[in-house]
Amino acid sequence: MQSTHLYRMNTSIRPSAQPSGRTSTATRLALAGALLLAAMPAANASIVPELPDVPDIKAITDYRPKIPLRVYSADNVLIGEFGVERREFVPIAKIPPLMKAAVLAIEDARFYDHGGIDWIRVLGAAKANLGGGSLQGGSTITMQVARNFFLTRDKTLPRKLTEAALAYKIERALSKDQILEVYMNQIYLGQRSYGFSSAARTYFGKPLDQLGLAEFAMLAGLPQNPSRHNPVANPARAQKRQQLVLKRMFELGNITEAQYRRALAEPLRVKRDASNLGAKAEYVAELARQAAFARFGQASYERGITVTTTIVAAEQAAAHDAVRRNVLAYDRRHGYRGPEARIALPKDADSREEAVAEALQKRPSIDGLAPAVVLAASPKRVRAMTQGGEIIEIGASGLGFAAAALAPAAKPSLKLTPGAVIRVGKSGKGEWSIAQVPQVAAAFVALDANTGAYRALVGGFDFQLQQFNHVTQAWRQPGSAIKPFVYSAALERGFFPGTPILDEPLDFSNEPAIANWSPRNDDGVFEGQITVRRALTHSRNVPTVRMLRTLEVDYTRDFIGRFGFDPARHPRNLTMALGTGAVTPLQMAGAYAVLANGGYRVEPWLIARIQDKDGTVVVDNTRPARPERTRVLDSRNAFITDSMLRDVARQGTGAEASRQLRRGDLAGKTGTTTNAVDGWFAGYGGSIAAVAWMGYDDPRSLGGREFGATLALPMWVDYMRVALARTPERAPLVPEGVVKAGEDWVYSEFAEQPPEAAAPAEPATLPD
């Protein structure tokens, strides 16, 4: 037994005496039942041994419930649950008395008085059944325990005899409190929930000890038929059952009339989403599940193991909402694509409903984007049927997005007609509107720049739609987001923010390998001689290529490896300056963390602790157990590169970040690849390094007017608005060995004699 403290229930929840005035038939039945009950101890001794195939009851006497793997955020919010059964074991001593009273009132009022079989109830059920009324059962809680563990629900004489024998066997082996403890933790209550504690979170989103009388009664009504009395699927039936439980509690004296009346009138707020999860973190939970399974195997899902991650729940929710909001915004900017499919609608109402149900069950509901089938459509109104058979009306305010598909001249492939399979969602005002599932992918990741701990991770638009984790698995071209690392390499060769560099066309006619390549700036303009700072702030392509040519490609490829990039995934030619290599969003976040923390490489880590069912810590990755950081970049280099990235966020391509967040300590860089196939923003604020990305899994243009600043930067801003809300601005400390030369920073040893401009340096040949 997991419970260490078992006790006899107090008399306040024991059944009270029956009210006077009962019929003489009931009295005679009670007397007959009492006589039979008195005779049973002698009968029991002979019945139990003689029944064949009575199972051993070790599964009950050594009760080990299957408790799922649970994943939590750093601040103890449940973000993932894995296992066939949702269950939380609660010792009998910690189950609220009113919860026990409600269950006993409706399931087994004489539980503490009978020996496993309530013969008074059996005779009453037999009389009702023989009288031709509705069939009634006489199963006690002990008999239900026996059936749930060992037997089928078949109503045959051999099975009933075995059930009775098992009930006596259980009563001899366990105390009443132990039996009730097993029952209240084992019983199935719908929505994959086993036990009343799990059901409390499933249906009401609260721990069991925080429920009120009306909620206790609702849960107590579930064991008889969890499907029929499910408050999510059948609220009306569930309420009738709840009222019956309350009535029985009042009749038995468990509650006063005032309590009874208040509970009947109390409105219940049942969770429509049966998930107990407190943050949208499916991609995080999956990474944690993999870590637990690697260590514990199948036992991970049955032995109550808990994994605590480094994720911060509020920040995770902000990241999820940021990705969702901006992906949907991008999708709306690029128009309605038309129905997902079309089906033939039968004329018969029942057949039509079946056809709709069959079509929609193949299409999962995606976080607010429900599938539906159009029944009727006009430019002013659309009528549709949802998966549950509900018929909804979409008025003019909800049709704007799909207006082109409702126009009389719409193309057949686009037009909304009866039978079209669409997506619908609700606005903040509760009004239905036409929507669609985005095809574009996105990712977001935030790290603590000082420790490497994940703070938020969103691997895609929706985990149900796609389990591929773009944060850790998607290798994409970084575009201009790689430029800060080229200029960081330049600092080590004596170039500084004030160094003049030419923004003029490059001529590669004498270099056969790239003779036809002519790099251009995004705006098509050349500015002549500018500074390195301006080149990075405004993301000028040609000066960056010129700088890489001066530094030499091999040197720069090796240098960026310091930041966690894989040099082998970056080309051995000058296009590397424009981000034609391959990185993951996680790699990018780790690289920017080096600049944020003053030059230290940190390894991203997600799992803080793993505990077994008893709370014993079996894995502990929290500091100070984690290794020390590794310096990979001179603090002077990190400071000067940071100063340029702050300009990007103040007045360059990322200026919208400072404008919206109204703080001057942000730093980062946009990235847009050729033909806008990928959009990035990577940067940091406070001690958080974060990266946002958007693109198609099958790479194609995101649109001629889309850039990192329109695609990814808004996601980054939306997250940072929450993450930095309570973080004061912090000015960077100037490290020793850095001084001002003129208007910009240089290493002190170069203060008197700054290096030659990068512009004249033109290697004769392109490195291999």
HELIX and SHEET records of a PDB file:
HELIX    1   1 THR A   11  ILE A   13  5                                   3    
HELIX    2   2 SER A   24  GLU A   50  1                                  27    
HELIX    3   3 LYS A   58  THR A   61  1                                   4    
HELIX    4   4 ILE A   92  LYS A   94  5                                   3    
HELIX    5   5 PRO A   97  GLU A  107  1                                  11    
HELIX    6   6 TRP A  119  LEU A  130  1                                  12    
HELIX    7   7 ILE A  141  PHE A  150  1                                  10    
HELIX    8   8 LEU A  157  ALA A  173  1                                  17    
HELIX    9   9 LYS A  176  GLN A  186  1                                  11    
HELIX   10  10 PHE A  196  PHE A  204  1                                   9    
HELIX   11  11 LEU A  208  GLN A  210  5                                   3    
HELIX   12  12 LEU A  213  ALA A  220  1                                   8    
HELIX   13  13 PRO A  235  GLU A  251  1                                  17    
HELIX   14  14 GLU A  257  ALA A  265  1                                   9    
HELIX   15  15 GLU A  282  PHE A  296  1                                  15    
HELIX   16  16 GLY A  297  TYR A  301  5                                   5    
HELIX   17  17 ALA A  313  ARG A  333  1                                  21    
HELIX   18  18 ALA A  349  LEU A  360  1                                  12    
HELIX   19  19 ALA A  396  GLY A  398  5                                   3    
HELIX   20  20 GLY A  400  ALA A  402  5                                   3    
HELIX   21  21 ALA A  403  LEU A  406  1                                   4    
HELIX   22  22 HIS A  470  GLN A  473  1                                   4    
HELIX   23  23 GLY A  479  ILE A  482  5                                   4    
HELIX   24  24 LYS A  483  LEU A  491  1                                   9    
HELIX   25  25 PRO A  512  ILE A  514  5                                   3    
HELIX   26  26 VAL A  532  THR A  537  1                                   6    
HELIX   27  27 ASN A  541  LEU A  551  1                                  11    
HELIX   28  28 VAL A  553  ILE A  560  1                                   8    
HELIX   29  29 GLY A  561  PHE A  563  5                                   3    
HELIX   30  30 PRO A  567  ARG A  569  5                                   3    
HELIX   31  31 LEU A  574  LEU A  578  5                                   5    
HELIX   32  32 PRO A  585  ALA A  596  1                                  12    
HELIX   33  33 SER A  635  GLN A  651  1                                  17    
HELIX   34  34 ALA A  655  LEU A  661  1                                   7    
HELIX   35  35 THR A  674  ALA A  676  5                                   3    
HELIX   36  36 GLY A  708  LEU A  711  1                                   4    
HELIX   37  37 LEU A  713  ALA A  723  1                                  11    
HELIX   38  38 SER A  748  PHE A  750  5                                   3    
SHEET    1   A 5 LEU A  78  PHE A  82  0                                        
SHEET    2   A 5 LEU A  69  TYR A  72 -1                                        
SHEET    3   A 5 THR A 306  THR A 309  1                                        
SHEET    4   A 5 ILE A 607  GLN A 611 -1                                        
SHEET    5   A 5 VAL A 617  ASP A 620 -1                                        
SHEET    1   B 2 ARG A  86  ARG A  87  0                                        
SHEET    2   B 2 SER A 193  TYR A 194  1                                        
SHEET    1   C 5 ALA A 341  ARG A 342  0                                        
SHEET    2   C 5 ALA A 420  LYS A 426 -1                                        
SHEET    3   C 5 ALA A 370  SER A 378 -1                                        
SHEET    4   C 5 ARG A 381  THR A 386 -1                                        
SHEET    5   C 5 ILE A 391  ILE A 394 -1                                        
SHEET    1   D 3 ALA A 341  ARG A 342  0                                        
SHEET    2   D 3 ALA A 420  LYS A 426 -1                                        
SHEET    3   D 3 TRP A 432  ALA A 435 -1                                        
SHEET    1   E 5 TYR A 454  VAL A 458  0                                        
SHEET    2   E 5 ALA A 441  ASP A 448 -1                                        
SHEET    3   E 5 ILE A 688  GLY A 695 -1                                        
SHEET    4   E 5 ASP A 678  GLY A 685 -1                                        
SHEET    5   E 5 ALA A 667  THR A 672 -1                                        
SHEET    1   F 2 PRO A 500  ASP A 503  0                                        
SHEET    2   F 2 GLY A 528  THR A 531 -1                                        
SHEET    1   G 2 TYR A 600  ARG A 601  0                                        
SHEET    2   G 2 THR A 630  ARG A 631 -1                                        
SHEET    1   H 2 VAL A 738  ALA A 741  0                                        
SHEET    2   H 2 ASP A 744  TYR A 747 -1                                        
END                                                                             
